[in-house]
Amino acid sequence: MSDDACQQQTCGGLPEFRFSLGFIFQQIRLDRLMKRLLNHKQSLTLDVMLQMAIRVSIVIVAVSALTYWHIYKTLVASTIDGLEHYINERGQRESAIFKLAESNHQIFRATFLAHWQQDFFYNDRFFWQVFQRMPDHTIHLQKKAYDGFYNQSGLISKDVTAYIGAKAPIANKDFRKKLLLSYVMVDHFGTSWTKQFANLYVSMPENVNIVYWPGMRWADNASSKLDVLTEEWVYITTRQRNPERKSVWTGLYFDPTANEWMVSLETPIDITETNTLNVGHDILLNALFDRVFNDHLSGTYNFIFREDGRLIAHPAKETEMNRTRGMLMIPDLKDGHLSQQFQVLTQSIKNRQQAYFIVEDDDAFLAATQIEGPGWWFVTVYPKSLLSAPSMSAARFILIVSVLALVIELIMLYLVMKKKVIQPLETFMAASSAIEAQQYEKITNHTLPLPFKLQNEIGKLARMFKSMSGSLQQYRNEMQRLNHSLEDQVKIRTRALQQAKDKAEKEATIDSLTQIPNRHSFYNRAKAILQQADHTGAPLCFLMLDIDFFKVINDSYGHPQGDQVLIACSRTIENAIRDKDLLGRLGGEEFAVVLPATTAEEARVIAERIRTSIAELRFFTPQGGHEFSTTISIGISCANETIYAYELLYKHADLALYQAKQTGRNRVICYNSQWQPPVTDAQAWNAGE
């Protein structure tokens, strides 16, 4: 065959070859399109609806969550505002009785001293008309002082009893004058003041108590051995316990005689430095407790406590209160929830700006106000569930309505898609089959499917399509085999490149001798840890470690032996620290460790563990087996709320390490801003120059 003939055959065959490839790829595209349409024509609508439902559901959930958050925040703001008004008003209301008691005592003291200075009328005849000596040598008021009689002013006196101990200086006229004036004033003020208080009484250090207590003959059953000085309502007013001579409150106690919880106010009255008496009120607290337990906002509860942890009233602790007679301390209760509330409240009390405040606990808002007088704290516990429940209800309603709306829209979408998408798609599939048939020569019918059983030209074309499809499948299989071969080669090359990349990255970040992060890698990772600690406000410590006299080891035993020491020390440090800690070699014999979420004391414990572990290491020289050891010096610096800078922590730890070196090595030193490095001779000379 001539060259021209060959060229003509080759050139004539190339377009045919190109046409065949184009036809094949066109058939591939049509075949894939047909299969995709045939496979998904029944599920396309569901797929679109599902995708839309998922996206709209995400929006619905987000809107519901935002609704909940908005309503909750709005309720929180309005609730806190309401709580502020409520707790302030409640504090004033509960303080009224205690402030009134203190006001009464100031009136009593001023009136008593005014009468005493005006030489209050006194005569023995009047004194012994109301007082009488008993067979046990004590002195009491006569029975008529309680039952009732007309006094010198023409007014009836009653409901007063008195106890004067047998050793009282009754022969002293000033003492009798003080007794008589105290009796007259208790009788005078007791009538009106006991409308709000249980009683009014005067006690004296001479073992005296004069009491106005309607319905209670307090002194009639008193033993001759009674010593009122042992009672809290007397001894809390002594000069040793009350040098300021101010009104003081007793602790909470249960009086079995009155069958009431009460607290007492005592106010000293000093006639002279040695001649004194005390006026007292007992305030019954059952009414207060009833208000604490029953008068509260809906869904909330109240309790009262003292700053030292003593529980005054709590609706859930009545049994414990009765058992301990009021001596119930919150820290002694095995109630973690109440203890947590107490800790939160005491911390807020220290930082408060006014007499009341509101603080947020884990599951409640705590509104607290101080009850003036005894200094107790009245607390209203407002559970957060009272706010979250209506917020959740509103969000749930919006969610339900939105879901119903979504279902209706999906139904409408299905009807629209069936008319606008599915029916045109079926027509398109039929047209695609006709287009596929047009690629065969002499095909004129564009609507009929391929009839393989016909014996005419259409059947022949159909069977030819079937034959061509087999050839096409063979071609596809060959192409897939080639593709798999190429993919395998690419995977092998990619794996090799990844391994080389990993090796290079490791060599760039890991110290080749000790197999720990090098200086550059340590710096980058430490900065990331510091940024995280700065963001969360967590404590963090930085260790600088330097092997002592390492140059001596190199000079004495050689650098290979020094390398073994570096490796052993790095492994020892790795074993002594925790998984979350970061170790790095900064260069030479110098190492650094970052201790996240670690306090100074914890860092010192870790550093000491490292130091002792290094000191226990033993090394042997290759020649002669000579044994030697080494030590390490460690400096510690700690981050705080203003210092999370790597350079500053590095500098402080380096100064602490320098101090450890200067003070003898083999020790752990924590950075101290007051310590200054010693000035060398050269530094001193330069400074003088």
Secondary structure, 3 states (H helix, E strand, C coil): CCHHHHHHHHHHHHHHHHHHHHHHHHHHHHHHHHHHHHHHCCCHHHHHHHHHHHHHHHHHHHHHHHHHHHHHHHHHHHHHHHHHHHHHHHHHHHHHHHHHHHHHHHHHHHHHHHHHHCCCCCCHHHHHHHEEECCCCCEEECCHHHHCEECCCCCEECCEEEEECCCCCCCCHHHHHHHHHHHHHHHHHHHHHCCCCCEEEEEECCCEEEEECCCCCCCCCCCCCCCHHHCHHHHCCCCCCCCCCCCEECCCEEECCCCEEEEEEEEEEECCCCCEEEEEEEEECHHHHHHHHHCCCCCCEEEEECCCCEEEECCCCHHHHHHHCCCCEHHHCCCHHHHHHHHHHHHHHHHCCCCEEEEECCCEEEEEEEECCCCEEEEEEEECHHHHHHHHHHHHHHHHHHHHHHHHHHHHHHHHHHHHHHHHHHHHHHHHHHHHHHCCCCCCCCCCCCCCCCCCHHHHHHHHHHHHHHHHHHHHHHHHHHHHHHHHHHHHHHHHHHHHHHHHHHHHHECCCCCCECHHHHHHHHHHHHHHHHHHCCCEEEEEEEECCHHHHHHHHCHHHHHHHHHHHHHHHHHHCCCCCEEEEEECCEEEEEEECCCHHHHHHHHHHHHHHHHCCCEECCCCCCEECCCEEEEEEECECCECCHHHHHHHHHHHHHHHHHCCCCCEEECCCCCCCCCCHHHHHHHHC
